[in-house]
Amino acid sequence: MKAVPVFLTIALCMAMLPVAAAPPPRFPAGAIWHQNIASAPLHPNSTSMINALAGLGGWGNGNKFQIDFSLQTFPDAPVGSPMVAVVPHHDGNEYYTPDCEELPASMPVPTGAAFEGQSGLSCDNDNEDCHLLVRQGNLLYELYSGNYSNGMLDARCLVVWQLNAVYPPEGRGEHCTSADAAGFPIAPLLVNADEVAANAGIANSDLGHAIRFVLPNARMATDNSLGGIGGRLYVRPASHAGGPSGPSSSVPYGVRMRLKSNFNMSGYSSAAQVILRTMQRYGIVLADGGNIALTFETDRYTTAKWNTLGITAHTFWNGANGSTPVLVNHFEIIDSGPRIGETWNCVRSTVIVSDLIFTDGFELAP
């Protein structure tokens, strides 16, 4: 029997190691997600858009600022993790192109990785979003509407983000979706228990990045005058709109809202205040349609746990311990540019990373 090369033995051993806590995926400091918007100019229609959203019912689920803890990011796939082929979704051979990575493509699926809300690699992608999020070094793999079977991942979209890149204003491309309907990255906009715990003991601290949120489609703006399909539209930092169906007076896909500076945080824990200050300084960005407003990362892969931090699904809205419930009217909208009609005609961007040029996640030229 032939001897196994030392480098392969090391790689296989690393792949079998238990998952350890790792920093959440983040982009460089110059990325738009790390832009402090505490003093950014307000949109001239900020008040009227907020009032329109409030009139439509505000947040989903009865205007409750709830948290969904089902999204999970495998923090750093070890060297030697299996690369699994991605194939078009089983239902109608559907795959979003050219928005998503060109097929054939693959992504690392290390031991212990799991779909959104699941404990493993099986997911009902006909009824759930079924995201699979895996980081490996400077690459972030985000899969949408996926399921693992017969040694392959069938999905509607795979996106590979360059974590060492500062993307242009249109992100991965104008009118291009991602694993999130607004064209955003997902994992870097989630709130992670370890990062909250690290900041909870630091006075006046925040997380340093924008936070993802969702609204029911019927509460997001449409406008037929912009030439978009079905009146669909978005604003920066979005590059795509899913299925908004609300009045033009409401907030659009991609809207960046910040918590008002005079919001009363008394009654909230130090951990909760870190998150609220982040909403004041970096804002929340409208990423997708849904009923549960906030999507925090599960604590499956983190050292800190949400229950220990006192962060529960109702922490932010129920007024416990004399705290002020967080309502839509406590936010204001920054001016991030004009509304863009959604044509669904994706034109991919070119991204420069360390003197290399990438499109679709693959090197094109030195």
C-alpha positions in Angstrom: 0.0 0.0 0.0 1.3 3.5 -1.0 2.1 5.9 1.8 -0.2 8.9 2.1 1.6 12.2 1.5 2.2 14.3 4.6 0.4 17.3 3.2 -2.7 15.3 2.4 -2.7 13.7 5.9 -2.5 17.2 7.5 -5.3 18.4 5.2 -7.6 15.5 6.1 -7.0 15.9 9.8 -7.8 19.6 9.6 -11.0 18.8 7.8 -12.0 16.5 10.7 -11.4 19.0 13.4 -14.4 20.3 15.3 -15.7 23.7 14.4 -14.2 26.5 16.5 -15.4 30.0 16.9 -14.2 32.3 14.1 -14.7 36.0 13.3 -17.9 36.6 11.2 -17.2 37.3 7.5 -16.6 41.0 6.9 -15.5 43.1 3.9 -12.7 45.7 4.1 -13.2 48.9 6.0 -13.9 50.8 2.7 -16.9 48.7 1.9 -20.3 50.5 1.9 -21.5 48.2 4.6 -19.0 49.8 7.0 -19.9 53.3 6.1 -21.0 55.3 9.2 -24.2 57.0 8.2 -25.0 58.7 11.6 -24.6 62.1 9.9 -25.6 61.2 6.4 -28.2 63.5 4.8 -31.8 62.4 5.1 -33.9 61.5 2.1 -36.2 64.5 1.4 -39.2 62.1 1.7 -37.9 60.3 4.7 -40.9 61.3 7.0 -43.5 60.5 4.4 -42.0 57.1 3.5 -41.8 56.1 7.1 -45.4 57.2 7.7 -46.5 55.3 4.6 -44.8 52.1 5.9 -46.3 52.6 9.3 -49.7 53.0 7.8 -49.3 49.7 5.9 -48.6 47.9 9.2 -44.9 48.6 9.9 -42.8 45.6 10.5 -44.2 42.1 9.7 -46.0 39.9 12.1 -48.2 42.7 13.6 -45.5 45.4 13.6 -43.2 43.3 15.8 -39.5 43.8 15.5 -38.8 40.1 15.9 -35.6 38.2 15.2 -35.1 35.1 13.1 -32.1 33.0 14.3 -32.2 30.4 11.6 -29.4 31.7 9.3 -26.1 30.1 9.9 -22.6 30.7 8.5 -20.0 27.9 8.6 -17.2 30.2 9.9 -14.1 28.9 8.1 -14.1 25.8 6.0 -10.9 23.9 6.6 -8.4 23.1 3.9 -9.4 19.8 2.4 -13.1 20.3 2.8 -15.0 18.5 0.0 -15.9 20.6 -3.0 -19.5 19.8 -4.1 -20.8 20.4 -7.5 -23.8 22.9 -7.9 -26.4 22.0 -10.4 -29.7 23.8 -11.5 -32.7 23.5 -9.2 -34.5 20.3 -9.6 -37.8 22.1 -10.2 -37.8 23.1 -13.9 -34.0 23.0 -14.2 -34.0 26.6 -12.9 -30.8 28.6 -12.2 -30.4 32.4 -12.2 -28.0 33.4 -14.9 -26.0 35.5 -15.5 -26.6 36.9 -12.0 -25.1 33.9 -10.2 -21.9 32.0 -10.7 -21.5 30.4 -14.1 -22.0 26.7 -14.1 -20.2 24.2 -13.8 -19.3 25.5 -10.3 -18.8 24.1 -6.8 -18.5 25.1 -3.2 -16.8 23.7 -0.1 -19.2 21.7 2.2 -17.3 20.8 5.3 -18.4 18.4 8.0 -20.9 20.1 10.2 -22.2 22.6 7.6 -26.0 23.0 7.5 -28.7 24.7 5.6 -30.7 27.6 7.1 -32.8 26.4 9.9 -31.6 22.8 9.6 -29.1 20.6 11.4 -27.7 19.1 8.2 -27.7 19.2 4.4 -31.3 18.3 3.8 -33.7 21.2 3.1 -37.3 21.6 1.7 -36.3 24.0 -1.0 -39.8 24.1 -2.4 -41.1 25.7 0.8 -38.1 27.3 2.5 -35.3 29.7 1.4 -32.7 27.0 2.1 -29.5 29.1 2.2 -26.2 27.5 2.7 -23.4 29.9 3.8 -19.8 28.8 4.0 -16.7 30.9 4.3 -13.3 29.6 3.2 -10.5 32.1 3.6 -11.3 35.3 1.6 -14.1 33.6 -0.2 -17.7 33.6 1.0 -20.0 31.0 -0.7 -23.7 31.8 -0.5 -26.2 29.3 -1.9 -29.9 29.9 -2.3 -32.8 27.4 -2.6 -30.5 24.5 -2.3 -30.6 20.8 -1.3 -28.0 18.1 -1.1 -28.7 14.8 -2.9 -26.8 12.3 -4.9 -23.5 14.0 -4.1 -24.5 17.3 -5.6 -26.2 20.6 -4.5 -29.2 21.6 -6.6 -29.9 25.3 -6.3 -31.3 28.4 -7.9 -28.2 30.5 -7.2 -24.6 30.3 -6.0 -22.7 33.5 -5.3 -19.0 33.7 -4.4 -18.1 37.0 -2.7 -14.5 38.2 -2.5 -14.2 39.3 1.2 -11.0 41.2 0.4 -12.7 43.4 -2.2 -14.5 46.7 -2.1 -17.3 46.3 -4.6 -18.5 49.1 -6.8 -21.8 50.9 -6.0 -23.8 48.4 -8.1 -22.3 45.5 -6.1 -21.9 42.4 -8.3 -23.8 44.1 -11.1 -26.7 46.3 -12.0 -30.0 44.4 -11.9 -28.2 41.3 -10.6 -29.6 39.3 -7.8 -27.6 37.2 -5.3 -28.5 34.6 -2.7 -30.5 37.6 -1.3 -33.2 39.3 -3.5 -31.6 42.8 -3.1 -28.3 41.5 -4.5 -26.7 41.9 -1.1 -24.2 39.5 0.6 -26.0 37.8 3.5 -23.5 36.7 6.1 -21.6 40.0 6.5 -24.9 41.8 7.3 -26.0 39.3 10.0 -25.5 40.0 13.7 -23.2 37.4 15.3 -23.3 36.4 19.0 -19.5 36.5 19.4 -19.2 40.0 18.0 -22.0 41.3 20.3 -20.4 39.6 23.3 -17.0 41.2 22.4 -18.5 44.7 22.4 -21.0 44.4 25.2 -18.4 45.3 27.8 -17.1 48.3 25.9 -18.7 51.6 26.6 -20.5 53.2 23.6 -19.4 50.4 21.3 -21.1 49.2 18.1 -20.6 46.4 15.5 -19.3 48.6 12.7 -21.5 47.3 9.9 -25.0 47.6 8.5 -27.6 45.0 9.5 -29.9 43.1 7.2 -33.7 43.4 7.6 -36.8 42.3 5.6 -40.4 43.5 5.1 -43.5 41.9 3.6 -43.5 42.5 -0.1 -46.8 44.4 0.1 -45.2 47.0 2.2 -42.3 47.8 -0.3 -42.7 50.4 -2.9 -43.5 49.9 -6.6 -43.7 52.6 -9.3 -44.8 51.9 -12.9 -43.4 55.2 -14.1 -39.8 54.0 -13.7 -40.0 51.3 -16.4 -39.3 48.4 -14.2 -41.1 45.0 -14.6 -44.4 45.2 -12.7 -43.3 48.5 -11.2 -40.5 46.9 -9.3 -37.7 49.2 -8.2 -34.8 49.5 -5.8 -32.2 52.0 -4.5 -28.6 51.8 -3.5 -26.9 49.8 -2.1 -29.3 47.3 -3.7 -28.7 46.0 -7.2 -31.9 44.1 -7.6 -35.6 43.9 -6.5 -37.5 40.8 -5.8 -41.3 41.0 -5.7 -42.4 44.3 -4.1 -46.1 45.1 -4.5 -46.7 48.1 -2.3 -47.6 51.7 -3.1 -45.0 54.1 -4.4 -45.2 56.2 -1.2 -43.6 53.4 0.8 -39.9 52.4 1.2 -38.1 50.7 -1.7 -35.9 47.6 -1.8 -32.4 48.4 -0.6 -33.5 51.3 1.6 -31.1 52.2 4.3 -32.7 53.3 7.5 -31.1 54.5 10.8 -32.5 54.4 14.3 -33.0 58.0 15.5 -30.2 59.4 17.7 -32.7 60.3 20.5 -34.1 56.7 20.8 -34.4 55.9 24.5 -32.2 52.8 25.2 -32.8 52.6 28.9 -34.2 49.2 30.0 -32.1 47.4 27.3 -29.2 45.2 28.2 -25.6 46.2 27.3 -25.7 43.6 24.5 -28.9 45.0 23.1 -27.6 48.5 23.3 -24.6 47.5 21.1 -27.0 46.4 18.4 -29.2 49.5 18.8 -26.2 51.8 18.5 -25.1 49.9 15.4 -28.6 50.7 13.9 -28.0 54.4 14.7 -24.5 54.6 13.1 -24.6 52.0 10.3 -28.3 51.5 9.8 -30.4 48.6 8.6 -30.7 47.7 4.9 -33.8 46.2 3.2 -32.6 42.9 1.8 -35.6 40.6 1.0 -39.3 40.0 1.5 -40.5 38.3 4.7 -42.4 38.7 7.9 -39.7 38.5 10.6 -37.8 41.8 10.4 -34.4 40.9 11.7 -32.2 37.9 10.8 -29.4 37.2 13.2 -26.9 34.4 12.9 -27.6 31.3 14.8 -25.2 30.6 17.7 -24.6 27.1 16.5 -21.0 27.9 15.5 -20.2 30.7 18.1 -18.8 30.6 21.6 -21.2 33.2 22.9 -24.9 32.2 23.1 -27.9 34.4 22.5 -29.7 33.3 25.7 -26.7 34.2 27.7 -26.6 37.6 26.2 -30.3 38.1 26.9 -31.1 38.4 23.2 -34.3 36.6 22.3 -36.8 36.7 19.5 -38.8 39.5 21.2 -36.0 41.5 22.8 -36.3 44.5 20.6 -40.0 45.2 20.4 -42.0 44.1 23.5 -41.1 46.9 25.9 -39.9 44.5 28.6 -38.3 46.0 31.7 -39.6 49.5 30.9 -37.8 49.6 27.5 -39.2 51.5 24.5 -40.6 49.2 21.8 -38.7 49.7 18.5 -41.2 50.8 15.9 -40.9 51.9 12.3 -41.5 55.5 13.4 -38.2 55.4 15.4 -36.3 55.2 12.2 -35.4 57.7 9.4 -34.2 57.2 5.9 -30.9 58.4 4.5 -30.6 59.6 0.9 -28.8 56.8 -1.0 -29.7 58.0 -4.5 -32.6 57.8 -7.0 -35.0 54.9 -7.5 -34.0 52.4 -10.2 -36.6 50.5 -12.2 -35.9 46.8 -12.1 -35.5 45.3 -15.6 -34.0 42.0 -14.5 -31.4 42.5 -17.2 -28.3 41.7 -15.2 -25.0 43.3 -16.2 -22.1 41.9 -14.1 -19.5 44.1 -12.5 -15.8 43.8 -12.6 -14.1 43.6 -9.2 -10.4 44.4 -8.6 -8.8 42.5 -5.7 -5.1 42.9 -5.0 -4.1 43.7 -8.6 -6.2 40.8 -10.0 -9.4 41.3 -11.9 -12.3 39.1 -11.2 -15.7 38.5 -12.8 -18.1 35.7 -11.6 -15.5 34.9 -8.9 -12.9 33.7 -11.4 -9.6 35.4 -12.2 -9.5 37.0 -15.7 -6.3 38.9 -15.9 -3.2 39.9 -13.9 
